[in-house]
Amino acid sequence: MKWISFRLPNGQEKAGWIHLNQYAIDMNEYSEGALPATLFEFLQDQEQYMELVKSWETISVERAGVYFLSEVKLMAPLPNPLSFRDFYSFEQHVKRSRERRGLEMIPEWYRFPAFYFSNHLTIKGPEEVIPFPAESCERDYELEIACVIGKKGSTISSHQAAAHIFGFCIMNDWSARDLQREEMKVGLGPAKGKDFATSIGPYIVTLDEVGEMKNGQIELKMEAFVNGKQLSSGNTRDLYYSFGEMIERASAGTTVYPGEIIGSGTVGTGCLLELGREIHPWLKEGDEVSLTIEGLGTLTNKIGSGKG
């Protein structure tokens, strides 16, 4: 299933799923209140709620709560995640990006999957304008895949991780490289180089539709385009650390909860930092960036004017 949050022409915000690639189902209205109004609430008890959804043998498009997909505006499918961890799990990207910054590969990277916490309060959706910091001149995209946690757990082993994944979506971890470069010298993480925006969408595809995870891994083609020109191409199979291993690391000695987002990190060739200025200059106001992942759709955003 493809789960969405969407806005009606009158401004009302709804949540539910896509039916037959033609209809947006408002789960709260369609179920007459049996299902919650937001996807975050749904995730808190998604196993029970999903049983109700699966009990409907057919969906009546004449029923209240069914809207034409063409008449609604898709939002970030999970606009208010509980937290957002972003990993650093594609070896090619790590090596090449460090080379671009004059840094050697560090052996610790091969010991465990590393991540940082980013700002879960600045999530953007499809077609939203991205307001980079005004002081940043080195504006970049990052082609990533993310999973959404659907089941609480702690100290989860990698081979048990699939049971805790609700689904996957495309993620763009926007980066102000000049701000990031200065901050990283301190050693605490990217902070203001990242915290202004992260895009996810256009929907969250449940694990059963994405395909079987093998050894905690999936295989999906990933591409990025700037103003219609393809710049990035990779595959989720190139992950050095699987989502199973990421979840094992994230939950080690702590608890992960439904509604948390875990990002993969950037796929090889998946950003301008890695590609270099000889391939494409830094992003500027008005540029359109589209990320596509096989089975997960296309996520498009435009770069806005810098905000102070």
FENKA-V639795 format. One record per backbone hydrogen bond with DSSP energy under -0.5 kcal/mol. NH is the residue of the N-H (numbers start at 1). CO is the residue of the C=O. E is the energy in kcal/mol with one decimal. If there is no record, write none. Layout:
NH_CO_E ; NH_CO_E
//
This chain:
3_1_-0.6 ; 3_204_-3.0 ; 4_16_-2.4 ; 6_14_-2.3 ; 7_73_-2.6 ; 8_12_-2.9 ; 11_8_-2.4 ; 14_6_-3.5 ; 16_4_-2.5 ; 17_25_-1.0 ; 18_2_-2.4 ; 19_23_-2.7 ; 22_19_-2.1 ; 23_19_-2.4 ; 24_67_-3.3 ; 25_17_-3.0 ; 25_23_-0.6 ; 26_24_-0.6 ; 26_65_-3.3 ; 27_15_-2.1 ; 27_25_-1.0 ; 28_15_-0.6 ; 30_26_-3.1 ; 31_27_-1.8 ; 32_29_-1.2 ; 33_28_-2.9 ; 34_31_-1.1 ; 42_38_-1.9 ; 43_39_-2.3 ; 44_40_-0.9 ; 44_41_-0.6 ; 45_41_-0.5 ; 45_42_-1.3 ; 46_43_-1.1 ; 49_45_-2.3 ; 50_46_-2.7 ; 51_47_-1.1 ; 52_48_-1.1 ; 53_49_-2.0 ; 54_50_-2.6 ; 55_51_-1.0 ; 55_52_-0.6 ; 56_52_-0.6 ; 56_53_-1.1 ; 57_55_-0.9 ; 60_58_-0.5 ; 61_59_-0.7 ; 63_60_-1.4 ; 66_63_-1.1 ; 67_24_-2.3 ; 67_65_-0.5 ; 69_22_-2.9 ; 71_68_-1.8 ; 72_69_-1.2 ; 73_7_-2.5 ; 74_72_-0.6 ; 75_5_-2.8 ; 79_76_-0.7 ; 81_78_-0.7 ; 82_259_-2.2 ; 83_259_-0.5 ; 85_261_-2.6 ; 86_116_-2.7 ; 87_85_-0.5 ; 87_263_-2.2 ; 88_114_-1.0 ; 89_264_-2.0 ; 91_89_-0.7 ; 91_238_-0.5 ; 94_90_-2.0 ; 95_91_-2.7 ; 96_92_-2.6 ; 97_93_-2.7 ; 98_94_-1.9 ; 99_95_-2.1 ; 100_96_-2.1 ; 101_97_-1.0 ; 102_99_-1.8 ; 103_98_-3.5 ; 109_106_-1.5 ; 110_107_-1.3 ; 111_108_-1.8 ; 112_108_-0.9 ; 116_86_-1.8 ; 118_84_-2.4 ; 120_118_-0.8 ; 122_119_-1.0 ; 124_198_-3.1 ; 127_300_-3.5 ; 128_125_-1.6 ; 130_302_-3.0 ; 131_129_-0.7 ; 132_130_-1.1 ; 134_307_-3.0 ; 136_133_-1.7 ; 139_137_-0.8 ; 139_283_-0.5 ; 140_175_-2.3 ; 143_270_-2.1 ; 144_142_-0.7 ; 144_171_-2.2 ; 146_169_-2.8 ; 147_262_-2.6 ; 148_167_-2.6 ; 149_260_-2.8 ; 150_164_-2.7 ; 151_164_-1.0 ; 153_256_-2.1 ; 155_251_-3.0 ; 155_254_-0.8 ; 160_157_-1.5 ; 161_157_-0.7 ; 161_158_-0.7 ; 163_160_-1.1 ; 164_161_-2.4 ; 165_162_-1.3 ; 166_148_-3.1 ; 166_164_-0.5 ; 167_148_-1.0 ; 168_205_-2.5 ; 169_146_-2.3 ; 170_201_-1.2 ; 171_144_-2.4 ; 172_199_-2.6 ; 173_142_-1.1 ; 173_171_-0.5 ; 174_172_-1.4 ; 175_140_-2.2 ; 176_193_-2.8 ; 177_138_-2.6 ; 177_175_-1.0 ; 180_176_-2.7 ; 181_177_-2.7 ; 182_178_-1.5 ; 183_179_-2.2 ; 184_180_-2.5 ; 185_181_-0.6 ; 185_182_-0.8 ; 186_183_-1.9 ; 187_183_-0.7 ; 188_183_-0.6 ; 193_190_-2.7 ; 194_191_-2.3 ; 195_191_-2.2 ; 197_194_-1.1 ; 198_122_-1.6 ; 199_172_-2.3 ; 200_124_-2.2 ; 201_170_-1.5 ; 204_3_-2.3 ; 205_168_-2.9 ; 205_203_-0.6 ; 206_1_-2.5 ; 206_204_-0.5 ; 207_166_-1.2 ; 209_206_-1.5 ; 210_206_-1.8 ; 211_207_-1.9 ; 214_212_-0.5 ; 214_217_-2.7 ; 215_213_-0.6 ; 217_214_-1.1 ; 222_234_-2.9 ; 223_292_-2.8 ; 224_232_-1.7 ; 225_290_-2.6 ; 226_229_-2.5 ; 227_288_-3.2 ; 229_226_-1.9 ; 230_228_-0.5 ; 231_224_-2.7 ; 232_224_-1.6 ; 234_222_-2.7 ; 236_220_-2.5 ; 238_235_-2.0 ; 239_236_-1.7 ; 240_89_-2.6 ; 241_89_-1.1 ; 243_216_-1.2 ; 244_216_-1.2 ; 246_242_-2.2 ; 247_243_-2.6 ; 248_244_-2.0 ; 249_245_-2.2 ; 250_246_-3.0 ; 251_247_-2.2 ; 252_248_-0.5 ; 252_249_-0.9 ; 254_251_-1.7 ; 256_153_-3.0 ; 259_149_-2.7 ; 260_257_-1.4 ; 261_83_-2.3 ; 262_147_-2.6 ; 263_85_-3.0 ; 264_145_-2.0 ; 267_143_-2.2 ; 270_267_-2.5 ; 275_271_-1.8 ; 276_272_-2.8 ; 279_276_-1.5 ; 280_276_-1.7 ; 283_139_-2.7 ; 286_303_-3.1 ; 287_284_-2.2 ; 289_287_-0.5 ; 289_301_-3.0 ; 290_225_-2.6 ; 291_299_-2.8 ; 292_223_-2.8 ; 293_297_-1.7 ; 294_221_-2.7 ; 296_293_-2.6 ; 297_293_-0.8 ; 299_291_-3.0 ; 300_298_-0.5 ; 301_289_-2.3 ; 302_128_-0.8 ; 303_287_-2.4 ; 304_130_-2.8 ; 307_132_-2.8
//
